[in-house]
Amino acid sequence: MMSCRSLRELANPTEEDKLRIKGCTPNGYLSSGATHSPDMDDAVLKRLKDICTKVTRVNSNFGAIRLRKCISSSTWNVELFGSACQL
């Protein structure tokens, strides 16, 4: 498993990140493609950002990827949950 994020970077992977990962492997997965920005009117969001220091969704469409492999097998079993998807 590898991640395209560094400790200083909190944003979701960019399209450039996704293309880079796809170029390295046919088995790339994304645990969440959702934005952290709330889904609301721009005027309301601007007003909230003027008042608050940070505005994010409570539910940011979390996903999980489970990889399993039997010792005697050469293939991995991949299970996707929630918003997880294959790149």
N, C-alpha and C positions, 0 to 999 in steps of 0.2 A: 504494500500500500504506500502511496505517496500523496502528498498534499501540495497544492500550488500556493499555499499561503505561508507567509512569514509571520513571526510574532507581532510585528508592527502593522500588519495589514489585516483589517477587519472586514473589508468589502468582499462580496461574492466574486467568484472567478469571472474575469472579463471574457469576452469572445476570443480574444487573443490567447488567454490562458487555456481555454477549452480546445482551440485548434492546436496549440503546442502539445497538450497532453494526448490528443487524438493522434498526433504525428508520432508519438512515442510508443503507443500501444493500441490495439483494437479493443482492449478491455478496460476502458476508462469509465468511471462512474462518478456521479455527482450526488451528494447526500441532500442537497437543497439548492434549487435554482431560484428560490424566492428572493425578492428584494426585502431589505429591512425597512424601507420607507412605508409608512402607513398608506393604505388605500383610501384617500379622502380628497376632497376638493382642495385645489392649490391654495386658495385664499385662506382656508381654515388651517391648512398645514403651515403656511407662512406665519400666521398669527401665533400658533402654538410654538413654533421655533423661536419667535421673538420673546415668548414668555419662558420657555423651558430651555435647558441646555442640551437635552438629547431627546428626540422623539423616535421611537421604534415600535414596531408591532409587538403585541404580546405573544401572538402565535405567528411565528415567521416560517411556517410550513416546514417543520423539521422532518428529516428523512434519515433512514439508517440503511446500511449495506452489511449483509452477513455473508462471509465467505467461509465455506466448509470444505474439507477435503479428507477423505479416508486415507489412511496411511498406505493402503494397498492400491489406491487409485492414482491415476496421473492427471485427472481433471478436477477442477474446483466446481462446487455447487454455489451459485450466487443467488441470494434472495434480497429483494429490494422492498423496503417498507416506507410508508408515508410518501414524501415528496422525492425520494431517491429515484434516480433514473440513470440509464446508460448514456454516455456521451455519444 
